[in-house]
Amino acid sequence: MYVFLSIEGYYEFDVFLYLVLMKRLNNFLANNFIFSPRYRIWRHIIYWSFHTVIWATFWIIMGAPTSFDRQIFNMAMWIPVFILFGYPLVYGAIPHLLLKGKVTLFFLVVLVWGSIGLIIDMDYRSYILIPFQEFLGLDHILPRGQIASCYLCMATSAASPMVIKFYKLVTIKQRDWISAQQEKITAELQLLKAQVHPQFLLNTLNNIHSFSLANSPKTPILILKLSSLLSYMLYDCKGNEVRLEKEIDAMRNYIDLENERHRNKIEISWNLEGHRENRFISPLLLLPFLENAFKHGLADAIETSWISIDISIKSDALRCKIANSKNELFPYMKNGIGILNVMKRLEVTYPDRHELKINDEGNFFVVSIQVKLAPGKSASNEIPAHAIVAPHISHSTAVPVYK
């Protein structure tokens, strides 16, 4: 089989290949070559080779009387003294003084070591560099004594790796800090979710326990619903996000359990609008508010208990409003463990992407939450909102109007 490519096809392929190679090269340079200990020797070889060429070019531009090859040779001869003078500052003063906040001591050490560098410069030229060049019979040999240009070259050669080392260590420190923060956030989220699970499970088991004592035939159905909830909490909630439809299904299962238990005591209104498929949300984010609504909406002092749940999904925004009746003589407690955990998770998971309002209106209580969801890949096969019906829940119940 023969494959024919047009000129445009070849061009697009070349551009694609170039972008892929450049991306891999950038990743290699940024992650492996610069920071990996594996390439430490190669980094030094490449740096000093580049340094030698740059300084040789500089002296040629400044009008040096020798050739470029001679300048390369001269600068290569200076590399040992550059290393001797610069590396104590690079590997000593930078990590142990400057990065530890000892700024005054750092500059004092640099000043003292810079003064010692004058002696190093003169002695190296007088006892090593000049005698070696005279032995080779070279011309245009530097004189002995103090030469400002030589010391400036040596000082600059020490300052350059100091700047590079400082940037590298600061970058590593920032990466470690970001990694530690991410691990801290992950651990905090796991802890908060772990605190929600036992509380929710305990209340649900109490519901089923009451049916089992009465030998109700509905007990197997309720156990099946509990099994679904446990599967959701144990497996789906391990990730940072779950499908919104699973969170809503868990809410419906919980409502079914409570509705069976309090069939003659509470009126439930459930309204769901919008497409829930291919949307994602932090797990167990809405359930604690629903649980609190049942807990506080069934007080014995309330003549008519009711709960209203309105969920709306529009584009990438989820709006959930849960209202429940309450005894107006008793203030609603907002500092429960479940609610506080959800508030912390909202701050961590949806920073600047959520809005939570908790209002005590006297004889009823309202929680309104809005979050920006993570969209899925496609929403073309979603079910229309009017086709979604919550089983076992009365939709015709009249519920007092709430804000």
C-alpha positions, 0 to 999 in steps of 0.5 A, a space after each residue: 500500500 502506498 501513501 501519498 502526502 501533499 506538500 502541505 501534509 509534509 509541512 504539517 507533519 514537520 511542524 507537529 514533529 518539531 513541536 513534540 521534540 521541543 516539548 520533550 526537550 523542554 521537559 528534559 531540560 526543566 526536570 531531568 538535566 537541570 535538577 537530576 544528580 545523574 547529569 551533575 558532571 555534564 552540567 559542569 562541563 557544559 557550563 564551563 565550556 560555554 563560559 570559556 567561549 563567551 569570555 574568549 569572544 568578549 576579549 576578541 571584541 574588546 581588541 585583544 591582540 591574540 587569536 580566538 584560539 589563543 583566547 580559548 586556551 587562555 580562558 581554559 587555563 583560568 577555569 581551575 582558579 575560577 572553580 577554586 574561587 567560586 565553588 566555596 561561595 556556590 556550595 557553601 555561602 548560598 545554601 548555608 547562609 543566604 537561603 537560611 536567612 543569614 543575609 548579613 553574614 552572607 554578605 560579610 563572607 562574600 566581602 572577606 572572600 572577595 578580598 582573598 580573591 585578590 591574592 588568589 588572582 595574583 598568586 595564580 598568575 605569578 606562580 602557575 599561569 605565567 610560568 606555564 605560558 613562558 615554558 610554552 614560549 607564548 607571546 602576549 603574556 599577562 604581567 605579574 601584579 594586580 590587574 583589574 580586568 583579571 580580577 573582574 573576570 574572576 569575580 564575574 565567573 564566581 557570581 554567575 554560578 552563584 546566581 544559577 545555584 540560588 535560582 536552582 535551590 529556590 526552585 527546588 524549595 518552591 517545588 517541595 513546598 508546593 508538593 507538601 501543600 498538595 499532600 497536605 490538602 489531599 490528606 485534609 480532604 481524605 480526613 474530612 471525608 472520613 469524618 463524614 462517612 461514619 456519621 452518615 452511615 450511623 444514621 442510615 443504620 439506625 433507620 434500617 434497624 427500626 424497620 428490622 425490629 418491626 419485621 417490615 417486608 421493606 427491610 431488604 429493599 432498604 438494605 439494598 439502598 444502603 448497599 448502594 450508599 456504601 458502594 458509593 462511599 467506599 469506592 466512588 468517594 476515593 477520588 477527588 471528584 465523582 459524577 454528579 449523577 452518583 451524588 444525586 442518586 445517593 441523595 435520592 437513596 437517602 431520601 427514600 430511606 428517611 421517607 419510608 421511616 417518616 412516611 406520616 410525619 414529613 412532607 418532601 418536595 424534590 425538584 431537579 432541573 438541568 442535565 446532570 450527566 457528564 458533570 463532576 463534583 466533590 463527593 459527599 458535598 451535598 449529602 451532609 446538608 440533606 442529612 441535617 435537614 432531616 435531623 432538624 426538620 423532624 423535631 417533636 415540637 413541629 406540627 407539620 414537618 417538611 423538607 424541600 430540595 431544589 437542584 438546578 444544573 445550568 452549564 457548569 454551575 450547580 445550584 442546590 437549595 435545601 429548606 426544612 421546617 424547624 421550631 422557631 423557638 430553637 436556633 439552628 446550630 450551624 457548627 455541626 461536624 458535618 457542616 463544618 467539614 463541608 465548609 472546609 472542603 469547599 474552601 479547599 476544593 472550590 476556592 473562589 468557585 463556590 457560594 454558600 448561604 445558611 439562613 435561619 428564617 425562624 420557623 424554617 431553615 435554608 441552605 443554598 449552595 452554588 459551585 462551578 462544576 468540572 464539565 465532562 467530555 460530552 453532554 449530547 446524550 443527557 436525559 431531558 430534565 422533565 424525564 427525571 423523576 425521583 421514586 417514592 417521593 411525593 411531588 404534589 405536596 404543598 410546601 410553604 414558600 421559602 426565600 
